[in-house]
């Protein structure tokens, strides 16, 4: 088809078509900008709502912890821990005398007799104050040597506190005129404390 229109009109049509294309692109661009603005606004509003929701949750949790008396619970746990430590301390000082007396009798030298045992709590642990009668001074010192012997597995050490001998034949101590007083500390892995029992 032959276009017989004058050149001015041809130019006008051409620019009209260009304007039409430009208007379409501008319309698409405006719609895109409006869409991006809507998405950005929605994201900002959602973020703000999440922040508010988290703030409310934190406040609720703080109130719940306050209501549940967290400090009171910590105090109860501390009390239970202290009670457990006290129980352990008491059990570590509980002596099984039936086993102890049997072992001590086997360790005592001939010519001696146990007369008194008393529990003594020292800085390093539990020990005993021991009083024994002996036929003479040498036998009295042998009590200390025998009881502190590691082979017996009773005491880590036994120290002589006092030895007295009464030479009076009418003494009420009879056949044991000498008295030895010892202070002994149990060996670490002895079998005579309740806390060291297996099973």
Secondary structure, 3 states (H helix, E strand, C coil): CCCCCCHHHHHHHHHHHHHHHHHHHHHHHHHHHHHHHHHHHHHHHHHHHHHHHHHHHHHHHHHHHHHCCHHHHHHHHHHHHHHHHHHHHHHHCCECHHHHHHHHHHHCCCCEEEEEEEEEEECCEEEEEEEEEECCHHHHHHHHHHHCCHHHCCEEEEEEEEEEECCCCCCCCCCCCEEEEEEEEECCCCCCEHHHCCC
